[in-house]
């Protein structure tokens, strides 16, 4: 029986293999967990981060806005990767959680509007004010122009075609995830060929109880999921791609796309083999991002440890992108 399946790769020096052996190993580990542990999707109901008290329409709008700018939480300084972070009410918060906490504050303080017309004319100074932390630090300088352009495009398209409301996009899908993907792909923020931000938005919408789609959203493949898939041996990079990943060099767009597609293929394989839904699998990997930390992973507390070969030479895959 073949243990590995080579994917067709267009990059001459960057072959990637998806390991069937590791798919089975991770799937077997997950399938032995208790149903209570595995089948409780994240509910996205912490009022510090999400507007859980709002109407379904406003919650849809809030999630669409947040996920339109849910990418690029790092920069390289002096050869080291520095995560984006900021201080709010005395607490330092990193990455996407800083985004959601600061968005919550910005809406409450009327520094940023959920109104589509207001978003369509948003400028960089307004965005900087909305996402500057309590100490005057703005952690989203990397990707600033792309974030503002995504929000402007979101506002314009919602105003022109959807009566200003992302909830109308959700309703027009009529519960079809495929239709939701097609509708979202018209927005600049959601045109990723691997559909990361569409799927994260769908996962949040379903976990929040706002909508039920006809099938589970796929994992939202960002650098946290890619890093763990590399360390677990679910995907095996070779040649120049492997060298760039180990050296933490920037990937080009083709390398990154092929890597992320391979990780998605592997995770879908894990979901099928384990019986764990793709949406919950996304939750498991995303919630494990701090355990499988970049520099000092806490392997002894990792739920995947028994099946993980601990290929810790791999860290975050780096690309200047607006997709993850």
C-alpha positions in Angstrom: 0.0 0.0 0.0 1.4 3.4 -0.9 2.0 5.6 2.1 2.3 8.9 0.3 0.5 10.6 -2.6 2.3 13.1 -4.7 0.2 16.1 -5.8 0.8 17.5 -9.2 2.9 20.6 -8.7 3.6 23.2 -11.4 6.7 24.6 -9.6 9.7 22.8 -10.9 11.8 23.1 -7.7 9.1 23.1 -5.2 7.4 19.6 -5.1 4.9 19.0 -2.3 3.7 15.6 -1.1 0.6 15.0 0.9 1.2 12.1 3.3 -1.6 9.5 3.4 0.2 7.9 6.3 0.0 11.0 8.4 -3.6 11.7 7.4 -4.5 8.3 8.8 -2.4 8.8 11.9 -4.0 12.2 12.8 -7.4 10.9 11.8 -7.1 7.8 14.1 -6.0 10.0 17.0 -9.0 12.3 16.5 -11.5 9.5 16.0 -10.6 8.2 19.5 -11.5 11.4 21.3 -14.8 11.8 23.1 -17.7 13.2 21.1 -18.1 16.0 23.7 -14.5 17.1 23.2 -14.7 17.1 19.4 -18.1 18.1 18.4 -18.6 21.5 20.1 -17.9 24.2 17.5 -16.6 27.5 18.6 -19.6 29.8 19.2 -17.8 33.2 18.9 -19.9 34.6 21.7 -17.4 36.5 23.9 -18.8 40.1 24.0 -15.3 41.5 24.4 -14.7 40.5 20.7 -18.0 40.1 19.0 -21.3 42.1 19.0 -23.3 39.2 20.3 -26.1 41.4 21.6 -26.8 42.9 18.2 -29.4 41.9 15.6 -28.5 39.1 13.1 -28.1 41.7 10.4 -25.6 43.7 12.4 -23.8 40.6 13.5 -23.4 39.6 9.8 -22.1 43.1 9.0 -19.6 43.0 11.8 -18.2 39.6 10.9 -17.9 40.6 7.2 -16.0 43.8 8.2 -13.7 42.0 10.6 -13.0 39.1 8.2 -12.3 41.6 5.3 -9.2 42.7 7.2 -8.4 39.4 8.9 -4.9 38.9 7.5 -1.2 39.7 7.8 -0.5 39.9 11.5 3.3 39.9 11.3 6.3 41.8 10.0 10.0 41.1 9.8 12.3 43.3 11.8 16.1 42.6 11.8 15.5 39.1 10.4 13.1 38.2 13.1 9.3 37.7 12.8 7.4 40.1 15.0 3.7 39.4 15.6 1.3 42.3 15.4 -0.1 43.1 18.9 -1.5 46.0 20.9 -2.6 46.9 24.4 -6.3 47.4 25.2 -7.4 48.1 28.8 -4.0 46.9 30.1 -4.0 43.6 28.2 -1.6 42.9 25.3 -3.4 41.0 22.6 -1.9 39.5 19.5 -3.0 38.9 15.9 -6.6 38.4 14.9 -7.8 38.6 18.5 -6.4 42.1 18.7 -8.3 42.9 15.5 -11.6 41.6 16.9 -11.1 43.3 20.3 -10.2 46.6 18.8 -13.0 46.4 16.2 -15.4 45.9 19.1 -14.0 49.0 20.8 -14.0 51.0 17.6 -17.7 50.4 16.9 -18.7 51.1 20.5 -16.7 54.3 20.5 -18.1 55.3 17.1 -14.6 55.3 15.6 -15.7 53.0 12.9 -19.2 52.6 11.4 -20.9 49.4 10.3 -22.7 51.5 7.6 -21.8 50.5 4.1 -21.8 54.1 2.8 -19.4 55.1 5.5 -17.1 52.2 4.7 -17.1 53.1 1.0 -15.4 56.4 1.8 -13.1 55.2 4.6 -9.5 56.6 4.5 -6.3 55.5 6.0 -6.3 58.1 8.8 -9.7 56.9 9.9 -8.6 53.3 9.9 -5.5 54.1 11.8 -7.5 55.9 14.5 -9.9 53.0 14.8 -7.2 50.4 15.2 -4.6 52.2 17.3 -4.1 50.7 20.7 -4.4 52.4 24.1 -0.7 53.3 24.1 -0.8 55.0 20.8 0.7 52.1 18.8 -0.8 51.1 15.5 0.1 47.4 14.9 -1.5 47.1 11.4 1.0 49.1 9.4 1.8 45.9 7.4 -1.1 45.6 5.0 -2.6 49.0 5.8 -3.5 50.0 2.3 -4.9 46.5 1.4 -7.1 46.6 4.5 -8.5 50.0 3.8 -9.1 49.1 0.1 -10.9 45.9 1.2 -13.3 47.8 3.4 -13.9 50.5 0.8 -14.7 47.8 -1.7 -17.0 46.0 0.8 -18.9 49.2 1.4 -19.2 50.1 -2.2 -20.4 46.7 -3.3 -22.9 46.3 -0.5 -24.3 49.8 -1.2 -24.6 49.2 -4.9 -26.0 45.6 -4.9 -27.1 44.5 -1.5 -29.0 47.4 0.1 -26.0 48.1 2.3 -26.2 44.8 4.2 -24.0 41.7 4.2 -27.0 39.8 5.7 -28.6 40.1 2.2 -25.7 38.2 0.8 -26.2 35.5 3.4 -29.9 35.3 2.7 -29.4 35.2 -1.1 -27.3 32.1 -0.7 -30.5 30.3 0.6 -28.4 28.0 2.8 -26.1 26.9 0.0 -22.4 27.1 0.9 -21.4 26.9 -2.8 -23.7 29.8 -3.6 -22.4 31.8 -0.6 -18.8 31.2 -1.9 -19.8 32.4 -5.4 -21.5 35.5 -4.1 -18.6 36.4 -1.7 -15.9 36.0 -4.4 -17.1 39.2 -6.0 -15.8 41.2 -3.1 -12.1 42.1 -3.1 -11.6 40.8 0.4 -12.9 37.4 -0.5 -11.3 36.6 -3.8 -8.7 34.2 -2.4 -8.5 31.0 -4.6 -8.2 28.9 -1.4 -11.2 30.8 0.1 -9.6 31.3 3.5 -11.6 34.4 4.5 -14.9 33.2 3.0 -14.6 30.0 5.0 -13.6 31.8 8.2 -16.6 34.0 7.8 -18.9 31.0 7.1 -17.4 29.2 10.2 -18.2 32.2 12.4 -21.7 32.7 10.9 -22.6 29.0 11.5 -20.9 28.8 14.9 -22.7 31.9 16.0 -26.0 30.4 15.0 -26.8 33.1 12.5 -27.1 30.8 9.5 -27.0 27.0 8.7 -25.4 26.0 5.4 -26.1 22.7 3.6 -22.6 21.5 4.3 -19.7 22.3 6.6 -17.4 25.1 5.7 -13.8 24.0 4.7 -10.9 24.9 7.0 -9.7 28.5 6.6 -6.1 27.8 5.6 -3.9 30.5 7.1 -0.3 30.3 8.3 -1.3 28.8 11.6 -2.9 25.8 9.9 -0.1 25.5 7.4 2.6 25.6 10.1 0.9 22.8 12.0 0.4 20.7 8.9 4.1 21.0 8.1 5.1 20.1 11.6 2.8 17.1 11.7 4.1 15.9 8.3 0.7 16.1 6.7 2.4 17.9 3.9 6.1 17.5 3.0 7.8 20.2 1.0 10.9 19.5 -1.0 13.5 21.4 -2.9 13.7 25.1 -2.9 10.3 25.4 -1.1 11.5 23.4 1.9 14.7 25.5 2.0 12.7 28.8 2.0 10.3 27.5 4.7 13.1 26.4 7.0 15.0 29.7 6.5 11.8 31.7 7.0 12.3 33.4 3.6 9.4 35.0 1.8 7.4 32.7 -0.5 6.2 33.9 -3.8 2.5 33.7 -4.7 2.7 30.5 -6.6 4.6 28.7 -3.9 2.2 29.9 -1.2 -0.8 29.0 -3.2 0.4 25.5 -4.0 1.3 25.0 -0.3 -2.0 26.2 1.0 -3.9 24.0 -1.5 -1.9 21.0 -0.4 -2.7 21.7 3.2 -6.4 22.1 2.4 -6.3 18.7 0.6 -4.6 17.1 3.6 -7.1 18.5 6.2 -10.1 17.5 4.1 -8.5 14.0 4.0 -8.2 14.1 7.9 -11.8 15.2 8.2 -13.1 12.4 6.0 -11.0 9.7 7.6 -11.8 10.8 11.2 -15.5 11.7 10.9 -14.7 15.2 12.3 -16.3 18.0 10.4 -14.1 20.3 8.4 -15.4 23.3 10.4 -14.6 21.7 13.7 -11.2 20.6 12.4 -10.5 24.3 11.7 -11.5 25.2 15.2 -9.2 22.5 16.6 -6.1 23.7 14.7 -6.8 27.4 15.1 -7.3 27.0 18.9 -4.1 25.0 19.0 -2.0 27.9 17.5 -0.6 29.0 20.8 0.3 25.5 21.9 2.1 24.9 18.6 3.9 28.2 19.1 6.4 29.5 16.7 9.5 29.5 18.9 8.7 27.3 22.0 5.9 24.9 21.2 4.3 23.2 24.1 4.4 19.7 22.6 3.6 17.9 25.9 0.2 19.6 26.1 -0.7 19.4 22.4 -3.7 17.3 21.5 -1.9 16.0 18.3 1.3 15.0 20.1 0.9 11.3 19.9 0.7 11.3 16.1 3.0 14.3 15.4 6.6 13.8 14.2 7.5 17.3 15.6 9.1 18.7 12.5 9.9 21.9 14.4 12.2 23.2 11.8 9.1 24.7 10.2 7.7 27.9 11.4 5.2 30.3 9.9 5.1 30.4 6.0 5.7 34.0 5.1 4.2 35.8 2.1 3.2 39.4 1.6 -0.5 38.7 1.0 -4.0 39.9 1.9 -5.3 36.4 2.1 -3.9 35.2 5.5 
